[in-house]
Amino acid sequence: EIQNRNKSGEILIMVDGMVFDVTRWMPSHPGGSSIIPKQALNMDAARMFEIYHVGAEPFLYLRQFYIGDVKVEDYKTILRTKTEPSDAFLKHLASMTPWRVRPGSSSDEKEMKDHVSF
């Protein structure tokens, strides 16, 4: 679904299995509107996010673009960078995304209804 939506002109990125729709934000992206489509589509871009986004500010924007998580069974099939994100980054990401709704978690149904598993 993510690949199909990206082919149709949307820009959905994955970071540690979270899916973000950044389509409307691309014209405002500080790195320009072409870097994400060229480097981070259809793969888990956690390592790229770690490299290019220093400081807390980029993490503050994530919630407004979050649309769901990759299904647990599909996550292992997603293309990744050769170098995995650091454990420190993943811990920081988790601490900055307490609102994340993981598929298969015990979150209540109200919380899950606004998010999709891909």
C-alpha positions as CSV (number, residue, x, y, z in Angstrom):
1,E,0.0,0.0,0.0
2,I,2.8,2.4,0.9
3,Q,4.6,1.8,-2.5
4,N,1.3,2.3,-4.4
5,R,0.5,5.5,-2.6
6,N,4.1,6.8,-3.2
7,K,3.7,5.9,-6.9
8,S,0.5,7.9,-7.1
9,G,2.2,11.1,-5.9
10,E,1.9,10.9,-2.1
11,I,5.0,10.9,-0.1
12,L,4.8,8.4,2.7
13,I,8.0,7.6,4.7
14,M,8.7,5.0,7.3
15,V,10.9,5.5,10.4
16,D,11.3,2.5,12.7
17,G,8.0,1.1,11.2
18,M,6.0,4.3,11.8
19,V,4.4,5.7,8.7
20,F,4.3,9.4,8.1
21,D,2.5,11.2,5.3
22,V,4.8,14.2,4.6
23,T,3.2,15.1,1.2
24,R,1.9,18.5,2.2
25,W,5.1,19.3,4.1
26,M,7.6,18.7,1.3
27,P,7.6,22.3,0.0
28,S,8.7,23.4,3.5
29,H,11.3,20.7,4.2
30,P,14.6,22.4,5.1
31,G,16.6,19.9,3.1
32,G,14.6,20.7,0.0
33,S,11.6,18.9,-1.6
34,S,13.7,16.3,-3.6
35,I,15.9,14.6,-1.0
36,I,13.2,12.5,0.6
37,P,11.7,11.2,-2.7
38,K,15.2,10.4,-4.0
39,Q,16.6,8.7,-0.8
40,A,13.9,7.6,1.6
41,L,10.8,6.2,-0.1
42,N,9.7,2.6,0.2
43,M,12.3,1.8,2.9
44,D,12.7,2.2,6.6
45,A,14.5,5.6,6.8
46,A,15.3,5.5,10.5
47,R,19.1,5.7,9.9
48,M,18.7,8.6,7.5
49,F,16.5,10.4,10.0
50,E,19.2,9.8,12.6
51,I,21.9,11.2,10.4
52,Y,20.1,14.3,9.0
53,H,18.0,15.4,11.9
54,V,20.1,16.6,14.8
55,G,18.4,18.1,17.9
56,A,14.9,17.8,19.3
57,E,13.1,20.1,16.9
58,P,12.5,17.6,14.0
59,F,11.0,15.1,16.5
60,L,8.4,17.7,17.5
61,Y,6.9,17.6,14.0
62,L,6.5,13.8,13.7
63,R,3.1,13.5,15.4
64,Q,1.3,15.7,12.9
65,F,2.4,13.5,10.0
66,Y,1.9,10.1,11.7
67,I,-0.7,8.0,10.0
68,G,0.0,4.5,11.4
69,D,2.5,1.7,11.7
70,V,3.7,-1.1,9.3
71,K,2.1,-4.4,10.3
72,V,4.4,-6.5,12.5
73,E,4.5,-9.3,10.0
74,D,5.4,-7.0,7.2
75,Y,8.1,-5.0,9.0
76,K,10.8,-7.6,8.5
77,T,10.3,-7.4,4.7
78,I,10.9,-3.7,4.5
79,L,14.1,-2.5,2.8
80,R,16.6,-0.9,5.2
81,T,19.8,1.0,5.0
82,K,23.0,-1.1,5.2
83,T,23.8,0.6,8.5
84,E,21.1,0.2,11.2
85,P,20.1,3.2,13.3
86,S,21.9,3.3,16.7
87,D,20.2,2.0,19.8
88,A,20.6,5.5,21.3
89,F,18.6,7.0,18.4
90,L,15.9,4.3,18.7
91,K,15.5,4.9,22.4
92,H,15.4,8.7,21.8
93,L,12.8,8.2,19.1
94,A,10.7,6.0,21.4
95,S,10.8,8.6,24.1
96,M,9.8,11.3,21.6
97,T,6.8,9.3,20.2
98,P,4.8,8.1,23.3
99,W,1.7,8.6,21.1
100,R,2.7,5.9,18.7
101,V,0.1,3.2,18.1
102,R,1.9,-0.1,17.5
103,P,-0.1,-2.8,15.7
104,G,-0.9,-5.7,18.1
105,S,-0.4,-3.5,21.2
106,S,-3.0,-3.3,23.9
107,S,-4.0,0.3,23.0
108,D,-7.7,1.0,23.3
109,E,-9.9,1.0,20.2
110,K,-10.5,4.7,20.3
111,E,-6.8,5.4,19.9
112,M,-6.5,2.8,17.1
113,K,-9.5,4.1,15.0
114,D,-7.6,7.1,13.7
115,H,-4.5,5.1,12.7
116,V,-3.9,2.5,10.1
117,S,-1.7,-0.5,9.9
118,F,0.0,-0.9,6.6
